[in-house]
Amino acid sequence: MPTAALPLPARASLAQPAAAAEPMRCIRYRGLSLGSHFQPIFSVAHGRAVGYEGLIRAWHEDGRLESPATLLAMPSDGRACLELDRSCRTLHVHNFTRQDSGQAWLFLNLNSQYLVSERPDIGFTRDLLQSAGIAAQRLVIEIIESEVRDQDQLRRFIHYFRELGCLIAIDDFGAGHSNFDRI
């Protein structure tokens, strides 16, 4: 997928962790501009945002927004889905580092089905964090619920992320396929 830095359109509502140290970047995907939106994760105990979840936003050249569900349904197979997933994570990590976020955590969704079915190089996240200069301890990998048949492969990926120093969270725990046995 070709990537390029694009200015954000005035209509794109992109929350930022704090004052932007540098403007956020966008990439192009199948005629759409993609940008990051950082949703605050608040801690009641701390009384403040402790992290930000990177969410994708897509829009057409004329400024019309496209839903994330439509964007994520565009790839035709598992490999293309994994590539889009990686492109979104790369965009979010690099945009997050451009913000004045202090030591806040970055929460990123990861579809575990693509990790297992496509068996990608597990060094991607390590290399991404190194290139962006962000400590693995600031990254929370949110595993998106999906039915994964190869539980051993999923365990290997989770173990790898933990070894890197990342935190692991189950996205929307209690709905769909997650349960206490999987934890």
BAFI-3210 file (N, C-alpha, C; in Angstrom, 3 decimals, decimal comma, padded with zeros to 6 digits):
// residues 183
n [1|2|3|4|5|6|7|8|9|10|11|12|13|14|15|16|17|18|19|20|21|22|23|24|25|26|27|28|29|30|31|32|33|34|35|36|37|38|39|40|41|42|43|44|45|46|47|48|49|50|51|52|53|54|55|56|57|58|59|60|61|62|63|64|65|66|67|68|69|70|71|72|73|74|75|76|77|78|79|80|81|82|83|84|85|86|87|88|89|90|91|92|93|94|95|96|97|98|99|100|101|102|103|104|105|106|107|108|109|110|111|112|113|114|115|116|117|118|119|120|121|122|123|124|125|126|127|128|129|130|131|132|133|134|135|136|137|138|139|140|141|142|143|144|145|146|147|148|149|150|151|152|153|154|155|156|157|158|159|160|161|162|163|164|165|166|167|168|169|170|171|172|173|174|175|176|177|178|179|180|181|182|183]
n.u [000,847|000,667|002,054|001,702|002,428|-000,184|-002,085|-004,446|-007,927|-010,177|-012,599|-012,122|-012,323|-010,099|-009,129|-006,612|-003,947|-002,768|-001,535|-000,467|002,724|003,792|002,188|-000,328|-000,031|-001,316|-002,388|-002,841|-005,342|-006,755|-008,121|-009,009|-008,367|-006,586|-006,566|-005,507|-007,361|-007,435|-008,740|-009,447|-008,466|-009,729|-008,802|-010,421|-009,367|-006,985|-007,980|-007,692|-006,768|-005,100|-004,181|-004,485|-006,610|-005,866|-007,697|-009,022|-009,747|-011,475|-011,741|-013,159|-011,907|-013,526|-014,196|-016,198|-017,017|-016,003|-017,137|-015,426|-016,026|-016,734|-014,311|-012,615|-013,715|-012,922|-010,483|-009,696|-008,837|-007,229|-004,464|-004,403|-006,022|-004,394|-002,280|-003,575|-004,281|-001,715|-000,804|-002,536|-001,852|000,829|000,495|-000,910|000,990|003,129|001,821|001,045|003,483|004,090|002,674|002,225|002,220|003,131|003,774|001,758|-000,191|-000,454|-003,115|-003,732|-005,727|-005,776|-006,336|-006,652|-007,205|-006,048|-003,391|-002,987|-003,963|-002,509|000,118|002,272|005,486|006,831|008,365|007,494|006,112|008,065|010,068|008,609|008,108|010,745|011,561|009,914|010,639|009,362|008,726|008,200|006,745|004,844|002,898|-000,224|-001,578|-004,547|-006,393|-008,553|-011,673|-012,183|-012,973|-010,550|-008,923|-006,414|-005,141|-002,649|-000,846|-001,839|-001,258|001,556|002,021|000,958|002,654|005,048|004,516|004,308|006,909|008,283|007,566|005,161|001,798|-001,148|-004,499|-007,900|-010,138|-013,342|-014,135|-015,991|-017,979|-018,933|-016,334|-014,564|-013,602|-013,148|-011,577|-009,971|-008,344]
n.v [-001,169|002,142|004,868|008,156|011,378|013,431|016,455|017,016|017,049|019,788|018,908|016,501|015,012|014,727|013,593|014,487|013,388|015,416|018,736|018,984|018,008|017,838|018,008|015,536|012,622|011,274|008,479|006,922|004,762|002,692|004,837|006,306|008,590|007,985|008,441|008,997|008,713|009,493|008,066|008,891|006,947|006,658|006,654|005,994|005,831|007,320|009,682|010,830|010,786|007,887|006,687|006,244|005,131|004,048|004,771|004,200|006,530|007,290|008,992|010,385|012,111|014,358|014,941|013,469|011,193|007,817|004,784|002,990|000,236|-000,259|000,357|-001,629|-003,878|-003,899|-005,271|-008,273|-010,777|-012,766|-012,081|-009,525|-008,219|-008,357|-006,743|-004,228|-003,914|-003,752|-001,427|000,465|000,255|001,093|003,744|004,788|004,450|006,069|008,558|008,875|009,211|011,713|013,393|015,246|013,307|012,564|010,029|008,326|005,395|003,685|002,264|-000,363|-002,006|-005,397|-007,866|-011,055|-013,284|-012,878|-012,869|-015,510|-017,012|-016,036|-016,183|-014,190|-012,439|-012,184|-010,127|-007,633|-005,740|-005,171|-003,997|-001,808|-000,320|000,277|001,840|004,019|004,960|004,440|003,119|-000,307|-000,864|001,064|000,345|-001,099|-003,998|-004,699|-007,449|-008,382|-009,844|-012,934|-015,979|-018,253|-020,945|-022,124|-022,161|-022,483|-021,127|-018,535|-018,175|-018,175|-015,756|-013,907|-014,396|-013,543|-010,747|-010,029|-010,636|-008,672|-006,559|-005,356|-004,614|-006,634|-006,729|-007,748|-006,983|-005,704|-007,653|-010,511|-010,519|-012,178|-014,359|-014,427|-015,545|-016,587|-018,887|-018,513|-016,438]
n.w [000,000|-000,932|000,838|002,095|003,362|004,197|004,322|006,939|006,364|006,968|007,988|009,243|012,281|014,574|017,498|019,804|021,906|023,473|023,170|019,857|018,950|016,467|013,249|012,565|010,500|007,426|005,438|002,208|000,952|-001,276|-002,631|-000,494|002,196|005,130|008,599|012,012|015,024|018,347|021,053|024,357|027,190|030,199|033,629|036,531|039,081|038,843|037,955|035,443|031,934|031,027|028,873|025,275|022,773|019,584|016,814|013,577|010,998|008,049|004,927|001,939|-001,015|-001,323|001,239|002,455|004,999|005,593|006,939|009,578|009,539|006,860|005,595|006,749|005,666|003,065|002,158|000,345|001,178|003,781|003,919|002,750|004,588|006,862|005,973|005,750|008,437|009,612|008,356|009,458|012,183|012,035|011,164|013,395|015,508|014,649|014,465|017,115|018,407|017,550|019,075|022,112|024,464|026,928|029,221|028,513|027,717|024,602|023,059|020,907|018,571|017,568|015,295|016,137|014,600|012,068|012,736|013,395|011,171|008,957|009,714|010,165|010,048|013,185|014,069|013,332|015,029|016,977|015,329|014,363|016,722|017,450|015,244|015,552|017,986|020,421|023,607|024,304|026,598|026,710|024,992|024,527|023,547|022,167|021,930|019,500|019,703|018,260|016,696|017,129|015,892|016,182|018,976|020,177|018,474|018,784|021,509|021,340|019,964|021,804|023,963|022,776|022,439|025,116|025,985|024,594|026,134|025,983|027,037|027,412|026,395|026,387|023,960|024,424|026,382|027,355|025,534|022,561|021,645|023,789|027,016|030,444|030,292|028,047|028,832]
ca.u [000,000|001,470|001,768|002,209|001,967|-001,197|-002,680|-005,761|-008,983|-010,775|-013,747|-011,712|-012,273|-009,077|-008,745|-005,191|-003,664|-002,494|-001,127|000,338|004,097|003,885|000,916|-000,481|000,090|-002,349|-001,946|-003,872|-005,680|-007,869|-008,853|-009,391|-007,337|-006,730|-005,923|-005,655|-008,180|-007,008|-009,799|-008,847|-008,803|-009,678|-008,691|-011,152|-008,442|-006,028|-008,707|-007,163|-006,510|-003,835|-003,807|-005,307|-006,802|-005,741|-008,818|-008,836|-010,780|-011,289|-012,579|-012,971|-011,281|-014,482|-014,410|-017,198|-016,422|-016,315|-017,142|-014,345|-016,483|-016,616|-012,876|-012,035|-014,291|-012,390|-009,522|-010,365|-008,392|-006,547|-003,178|-004,715|-006,515|-003,221|-001,546|-004,307|-004,128|-000,368|-000,722|-003,240|-001,026|001,992|000,007|-001,211|002,218|003,880|001,059|001,075|004,776|004,126|001,858|002,788|001,384|003,784|004,037|000,486|-000,183|-001,136|-003,888|-003,939|-006,467|-005,089|-007,225|-005,856|-007,450|-005,065|-002,091|-002,907|-004,192|-001,508|001,434|003,219|006,754|006,480|009,233|006,911|005,833|009,368|010,687|007,789|008,371|012,111|011,648|009,172|011,243|008,418|009,020|007,172|005,942|003,772|001,960|-001,188|-002,148|-005,915|-006,719|-009,951|-012,297|-012,529|-012,795|-009,245|-008,832|-005,062|-004,884|-001,213|-000,229|-002,254|-000,454|002,929|002,027|000,759|003,923|006,009|004,218|004,678|008,375|008,701|007,253|003,816|000,685|-002,164|-005,876|-008,923|-011,086|-014,744|-014,183|-017,308|-018,861|-018,340|-015,600|-013,658|-014,102|-012,042|-010,697|-009,009|-007,372]
ca.v [000,000|003,365|005,784|009,508|012,341|014,303|017,334|016,588|017,956|020,531|018,169|015,313|015,264|013,855|013,940|014,339|013,201|016,735|019,615|018,276|018,445|017,942|017,593|014,106|012,208|010,431|007,611|006,653|003,347|002,473|006,063|006,963|009,088|007,378|009,184|008,488|009,378|008,926|008,121|008,786|005,863|007,315|005,883|006,621|005,917|008,394|010,904|011,414|009,848|007,162|006,172|006,627|004,055|004,482|004,355|004,659|007,349|007,300|009,947|010,542|013,381|015,460|015,135|012,542|010,161|006,410|004,104|002,018|-001,100|-000,349|000,301|-002,905|-004,929|-003,755|-006,295|-009,458|-012,025|-012,607|-011,389|-008,109|-007,711|-008,181|-005,576|-003,034|-003,846|-003,261|-000,031|001,274|000,286|001,936|005,121|005,194|004,552|007,261|009,751|008,973|009,754|013,111|014,125|015,438|012,397|012,193|008,594|007,629|004,166|003,636|001,034|-000,694|-003,235|-006,358|-008,994|-012,267|-014,258|-012,672|-013,292|-016,968|-017,575|-015,599|-016,482|-013,151|-012,255|-011,611|-008,993|-006,389|-004,789|-004,757|-003,073|-000,603|000,450|000,793|002,913|005,181|005,416|004,320|001,953|-001,357|-000,809|002,048|-000,202|-002,102|-004,718|-005,144|-008,572|-008,332|-011,157|-013,695|-017,405|-018,692|-022,403|-022,490|-021,482|-022,519|-020,038|-017,302|-018,091|-017,791|-014,319|-013,177|-014,536|-012,672|-009,361|-009,851|-010,627|-007,338|-005,601|-004,815|-005,098|-007,311|-006,535|-008,361|-005,958|-006,060|-008,939|-010,967|-010,631|-012,986|-015,594|-014,391|-016,013|-016,742|-019,969|-017,987|-015,599]
ca.w [000,000|-000,927|001,933|001,892|004,351|003,630|005,322|007,384|005,955|008,079|008,535|009,987|013,714|015,118|018,861|020,021|023,323|024,065|022,081|018,870|018,794|015,015|012,658|012,318|009,111|006,837|004,351|001,202|000,776|-002,206|-002,897|000,755|003,108|006,452|009,665|013,375|016,033|019,625|022,051|025,693|028,113|031,505|034,859|037,625|040,213|038,601|037,645|034,210|030,841|031,205|027,565|024,137|021,814|018,196|015,973|012,201|010,372|006,597|004,214|000,501|-001,391|-001,146|002,664|003,003|005,848|005,342|008,238|009,760|009,135|005,405|005,298|007,163|004,821|001,704|001,733|-000,196|001,806|005,060|003,756|002,523|005,877|007,712|005,482|006,165|009,891|009,880|007,923|010,467|013,399|011,750|011,161|014,776|016,302|014,244|014,857|018,574|018,821|017,142|020,043|023,448|025,248|028,177|029,322|028,327|026,943|023,318|022,901|019,506|018,290|016,722|015,046|016,366|013,534|011,004|013,255|013,369|009,842|007,987|010,272|009,738|010,757|014,480|014,378|012,828|016,113|017,528|014,385|014,327|017,943|017,372|014,251|016,058|019,238|021,537|024,448|024,241|027,817|026,506|024,019|024,989|022,414|022,427|021,071|019,090|019,813|017,070|016,945|016,654|016,072|016,587|020,248|020,455|017,730|019,453|022,735|020,960|019,669|023,064|024,695|022,105|022,797|026,529|026,043|024,140|027,185|025,752|027,837|026,610|026,846|025,546|023,541|024,667|027,072|027,796|024,378|021,500|021,902|024,949|028,302|031,393|029,860|027,066|029,541]
c.u [000,892|001,070|002,362|001,674|001,000|-001,690|-004,053|-006,811|-009,624|-011,903|-013,345|-011,557|-011,292|-008,683|-007,256|-004,938|-003,425|-002,140|-000,205|001,735|004,364|002,529|000,863|-000,420|-001,103|-001,690|-003,120|-004,074|-006,917|-008,747|-009,309|-008,165|-007,624|-005,954|-006,221|-006,604|-007,790|-008,090|-009,185|-009,361|-008,617|-009,579|-009,428|-010,214|-007,459|-006,700|-008,221|-007,063|-005,145|-003,333|-004,784|-005,393|-006,725|-006,866|-008,623|-010,033|-010,444|-012,230|-012,175|-012,355|-012,208|-014,837|-015,463|-016,492|-016,877|-016,231|-015,945|-014,757|-016,370|-015,159|-012,316|-012,604|-013,718|-011,388|-010,250|-009,942|-007,620|-005,241|-003,410|-005,254|-005,356|-002,426|-002,241|-004,168|-002,757|-000,202|-001,392|-002,414|000,199|001,604|-000,226|000,047|002,977|003,132|001,075|002,387|004,921|003,352|002,618|001,938|002,010|004,140|002,763|000,693|-000,891|-001,799|-004,124|-004,686|-005,672|-006,034|-006,412|-006,061|-006,408|-003,677|-001,923|-003,014|-003,085|-000,081|002,501|004,515|006,456|007,391|008,651|006,731|007,122|010,023|009,934|008,081|009,772|012,202|010,950|009,761|010,290|008,726|007,861|006,250|004,798|002,713|001,087|-001,806|-003,529|-006,240|-008,216|-010,508|-012,590|-012,288|-011,482|-009,138|-007,466|-004,679|-003,400|-000,489|-000,588|-001,455|000,977|003,011|001,865|002,035|004,984|005,774|004,578|006,192|008,935|008,525|005,887|002,833|-000,346|-003,527|-006,797|-009,946|-012,509|-014,892|-015,605|-018,314|-018,177|-017,618|-014,725|-014,371|-012,897|-011,099|-009,624|-007,960|-006,337]
c.v [001,231|004,250|007,133|010,392|013,287|015,252|016,800|017,567|018,609|019,751|016,967|015,677|014,287|014,336|013,699|014,209|014,507|017,635|018,856|018,870|018,676|017,530|016,087|013,834|011,355|009,535|007,434|005,149|003,265|003,704|006,819|007,525|008,477|008,206|008,550|009,360|008,713|009,164|007,957|007,568|006,457|006,305|006,644|006,824|007,082|009,731|011,605|010,333|009,208|006,600|006,640|005,454|004,630|003,899|004,945|005,487|007,425|008,321|009,999|011,911|014,569|015,692|014,233|011,457|008,773|005,693|003,164|000,613|-001,289|-000,453|-001,081|-004,086|-004,901|-004,843|-007,592|-010,775|-011,713|-011,845|-009,895|-007,468|-007,437|-006,953|-004,273|-002,836|-003,275|-001,802|000,892|001,375|001,173|003,408|005,607|005,367|005,822|008,546|009,953|009,595|011,225|014,001|014,278|014,614|011,986|010,718|007,767|006,365|004,395|002,266|000,811|-002,017|-004,108|-007,532|-010,276|-013,307|-014,114|-013,063|-014,796|-017,501|-017,222|-015,870|-015,469|-013,189|-011,565|-010,454|-007,650|-005,357|-004,283|-003,710|-001,748|000,279|001,057|001,959|004,184|005,735|005,383|003,029|000,962|-001,318|000,196|001,548|-001,273|-002,714|-005,207|-006,243|-008,507|-009,747|-011,733|-015,152|-017,838|-020,178|-022,820|-021,690|-021,461|-021,380|-018,703|-017,109|-017,655|-016,288|-013,498|-013,235|-013,610|-011,210|-009,081|-009,791|-009,289|-006,298|-004,971|-005,382|-005,714|-007,048|-007,263|-007,281|-006,481|-007,426|-009,251|-011,070|-011,529|-014,202|-015,567|-014,881|-016,219|-017,875|-019,462|-017,120|-016,479]
c.w [000,000|000,228|001,610|002,997|003,657|004,706|005,708|006,888|007,165|008,733|009,367|011,453|014,340|016,503|019,013|021,516|024,066|022,897|021,136|018,818|017,308|014,450|012,442|010,820|008,706|005,785|003,393|001,097|-000,107|-002,390|-001,668|001,454|004,469|007,468|011,020|014,192|017,347|020,673|023,438|026,460|029,509|032,638|035,952|038,811|040,064|038,312|036,388|033,143|031,073|029,882|026,514|023,180|020,409|017,368|014,577|011,749|008,887|005,966|002,750|000,218|-001,168|000,326|003,280|003,815|005,412|006,674|008,349|009,318|007,626|004,995|005,589|006,378|003,403|001,298|001,351|000,444|003,086|004,967|003,566|003,802|006,825|007,276|005,874|007,670|010,257|009,479|008,934|011,744|013,207|011,794|012,588|015,617|015,931|014,592|016,367|019,044|018,447|018,110|021,359|024,420|026,567|028,166|029,170|027,490|025,613|023,213|021,415|019,383|017,339|016,531|015,107|015,270|012,425|011,467|013,120|011,949|008,848|008,443|009,841|010,538|012,084|014,880|013,959|013,936|016,743|016,630|014,321|015,545|017,919|016,398|014,729|017,347|020,411|022,300|024,392|025,453|027,700|025,533|024,663|023,744|022,833|021,427|020,775|019,123|018,446|017,411|016,306|016,941|016,591|017,839|020,587|019,738|018,358|020,741|022,434|020,667|020,944|023,900|024,094|022,492|024,255|026,697|025,573|025,242|027,025|026,769|026,895|027,236|025,876|025,241|023,738|025,326|027,521|026,677|023,359|022,021|023,141|026,198|029,207|031,009|028,890|027,748|030,180]
res [m|p|t|a|a|l|p|l|p|a|r|a|s|l|a|q|p|a|a|a|a|e|p|m|r|c|i|r|y|r|g|l|s|l|g|s|h|f|q|p|i|f|s|v|a|h|g|r|a|v|g|y|e|g|l|i|r|a|w|h|e|d|g|r|l|e|s|p|a|t|l|l|a|m|p|s|d|g|r|a|c|l|e|l|d|r|s|c|r|t|l|h|v|h|n|f|t|r|q|d|s|g|q|a|w|l|f|l|n|l|n|s|q|y|l|v|s|e|r|p|d|i|g|f|t|r|d|l|l|q|s|a|g|i|a|a|q|r|l|v|i|e|i|i|e|s|e|v|r|d|q|d|q|l|r|r|f|i|h|y|f|r|e|l|g|c|l|i|a|i|d|d|f|g|a|g|h|s|n|f|d|r|i]
***
